[in-house]
Amino acid sequence: LRCFIHTYFNMVVIGPTNSGKTNLIKAIIAEMNDNERIITIESRFELNLKRDFPHKNIVEYEIDEEDPRHSGLQAFKLALRQSPKRICHAEIRDEDANLYVRACTRGHEGSLTTVHVSELEDVPDAIADMCMLDGRGMDSKRLTKRITEFVTHIGIEMQVVHGKRKIVRIVEYRY
């Protein structure tokens, strides 16, 4: 995992609720360079990185889709103005998929997210499906290729095994 972090692979973590995704993200962020600006975007503060890593250059955004001043779009706009090295989006959901894909394809290598899917193999297609919800009529195959090549370099699957949270699989995505 340290090699993935230090070579700036974009990573996506999957797993059921309470499988350790948040703890793994925190462990990954702990290994990142303290001077790199890391932006986090969450629908509710769960990571609390400023509390746990006060020495790191972290800016945290909480989104609330009911409030246009705190929407995912607004958070991404503000985040990108902060010149982040990496973006940690706590969980890709429908509207935020396009924003995260744009951020990862515009120079924010080493970014990190989670997505709810059953299998690691479904991640690029699931993100593409979410991107397609905006109705812009994008070519889904081209979009999936772009996501695979630029957004999801490494996939990590978490599970609870015999009562313990574990990484059960790591994959490299290739189109």
C-alpha positions in Angstrom: 0.0 0.0 0.0 2.9 2.4 0.7 4.1 1.9 -2.8 0.7 2.8 -4.2 0.6 5.9 -2.0 4.0 7.1 -2.9 3.6 6.5 -6.6 0.3 8.5 -6.6 -2.0 5.7 -7.8 -5.7 6.7 -7.5 -7.3 4.2 -5.2 -10.9 3.1 -4.6 -12.0 1.1 -1.6 -15.1 -1.1 -1.5 -16.7 -3.2 1.2 -19.9 -3.5 3.3 -20.8 -1.2 6.1 -18.5 -1.6 9.1 -15.8 -3.5 7.1 -13.1 -0.9 7.8 -13.2 1.4 4.8 -12.9 4.6 6.9 -10.1 3.2 9.0 -8.2 2.1 5.9 -8.6 5.5 4.4 -7.2 7.1 7.6 -4.2 4.7 7.5 -3.5 5.5 3.9 -3.7 9.3 4.6 -1.4 8.8 7.6 1.3 7.5 5.2 0.9 10.5 2.8 3.5 13.3 2.9 2.6 15.9 5.6 3.2 18.8 3.3 0.8 17.7 0.5 -2.5 19.5 0.6 -5.2 16.9 1.0 -8.8 17.9 0.5 -11.6 15.7 1.9 -15.2 15.8 0.8 -17.8 14.0 3.0 -21.5 14.0 3.3 -21.0 13.9 7.0 -17.8 14.3 8.9 -16.6 10.8 9.6 -12.9 10.9 8.9 -12.0 13.8 11.3 -8.6 14.1 9.8 -7.7 17.5 11.3 -8.3 16.0 14.7 -6.2 12.9 14.1 -3.5 14.5 11.9 -3.2 18.2 13.1 0.3 18.4 11.5 -1.0 17.5 8.0 -2.1 20.1 5.4 -5.8 19.0 5.3 -8.9 21.0 4.3 -12.2 19.3 5.1 -15.5 19.9 3.4 -18.9 18.6 4.5 -21.6 18.5 1.8 -25.3 18.8 2.3 -27.3 18.4 -1.0 -30.3 20.2 0.6 -28.3 23.4 0.9 -26.9 24.8 -2.4 -24.2 26.6 -0.5 -22.9 23.2 0.8 -23.6 21.0 -2.2 -21.1 18.5 -3.7 -20.7 20.9 -6.7 -19.9 23.8 -4.4 -17.5 21.7 -2.3 -15.6 20.5 -5.4 -15.4 24.1 -6.7 -14.0 25.3 -3.4 -11.7 22.3 -3.1 -10.1 22.8 -6.5 -9.4 26.4 -5.7 -7.4 25.2 -2.7 -4.8 23.6 -5.1 -5.0 20.1 -3.6 -2.4 17.5 -4.3 -4.9 14.8 -3.5 -8.6 14.6 -3.1 -10.3 12.2 -0.7 -13.9 11.8 -1.5 -15.5 9.7 1.3 -18.1 8.1 -1.0 -18.9 8.6 -4.6 -22.6 9.0 -5.0 -24.7 9.9 -8.1 -24.2 13.7 -8.5 -20.6 13.7 -7.3 -19.3 11.0 -9.7 -18.7 13.5 -12.6 -17.0 15.9 -10.3 -14.7 13.3 -8.9 -13.9 11.9 -12.3 -13.1 15.4 -13.6 -10.8 16.1 -10.6 -8.9 12.8 -11.0 -8.4 13.4 -14.8 -7.1 17.0 -14.2 -4.0 16.4 -12.2 -5.0 15.1 -8.7 -3.1 11.8 -8.8 -3.1 9.8 -5.6 -6.7 10.5 -4.9 -8.9 8.2 -2.9 -12.6 7.3 -2.7 -15.0 4.6 -1.7 -18.0 3.4 -3.7 -20.8 0.9 -2.9 -20.6 -2.1 -5.3 -20.5 -5.8 -4.7 -17.3 -6.6 -6.7 -14.2 -4.7 -7.5 -14.7 -5.5 -11.2 -17.9 -3.4 -11.1 -16.3 -0.2 -9.9 -15.4 1.5 -13.3 -18.9 0.6 -14.7 -20.7 1.7 -11.5 -18.9 5.1 -11.6 -19.7 5.5 -15.3 -23.3 4.7 -14.6 -23.4 7.4 -12.0 -21.8 9.9 -14.4 -24.4 9.0 -17.0 -27.2 10.1 -14.7 -26.7 13.8 -15.6 -28.2 13.2 -19.0 -25.4 14.7 -21.1 -25.4 11.7 -23.4 -21.8 10.6 -23.0 -20.4 7.5 -24.7 -20.5 5.0 -21.9 -17.7 2.8 -23.3 -15.4 5.8 -23.7 -16.3 7.0 -20.2 -15.6 3.6 -18.6 -12.3 3.5 -20.4 -11.4 7.0 -19.1 -12.4 6.0 -15.5 -10.4 2.8 -15.7 -7.3 4.6 -17.0 -7.4 7.8 -14.9 -9.7 7.4 -11.9 -9.4 3.9 -10.6 -5.8 2.6 -10.8 -6.1 0.4 -7.7 -9.1 -1.3 -6.1 -9.1 -2.5 -2.5 -11.8 -4.7 -1.1 -12.5 -4.8 2.6 -14.5 -7.6 4.4 -15.1 -8.7 7.9 -13.5 -12.2 8.2 -14.0 -14.1 11.5 -14.9 -10.9 13.3 -11.9 -8.9 12.0 -11.8 -6.2 9.4 -9.4 -7.2 6.6 -8.2 -6.4 3.2 -9.3 -9.4 1.1 -8.3 -8.3 -2.4 -6.3 -5.7 -4.2 -6.6 -5.3 -8.0 -5.0 -3.1 -10.6 -7.5 -1.8 -13.1 -6.7 -2.0 -16.8 -8.9 -1.3 -19.8 
